[in-house]
Amino acid sequence: MMFVIAIFVNVGMWFERCHRGDLAYRGFPPSSWGHYMPSIYDVGIFVGSLGLFFTLILLFVRVLPVISLAEIKAVIPGAQPERHRPH
């Protein structure tokens, strides 16, 4: 049922896109709309989101460092079965 609804939504979006008023205003292919020049706000949002992402990644690595399971098994007593003595 959801697939059929998705198809109808897709067809409706194409009909809206190919409407004569839209074609006369901008042209059909997006490449004919003109060149995009980012403003200082666009660049600031992009750089700020990268900065926030890398800050959060570095905080995560600092608070919860990656520890190898092999290193943990080497330190925990009783984790290596070859060291157990039979009774």
Secondary structure, 3 states (H helix, E strand, C coil): CHHHHHHHHHHHHHHHHCCHHHHHHHCCCHHHHCCCCCCHHHHHHHHHHHHHHHHHHHHHHHHCCCCCHHHHHHHCCCCCHHHCCCC
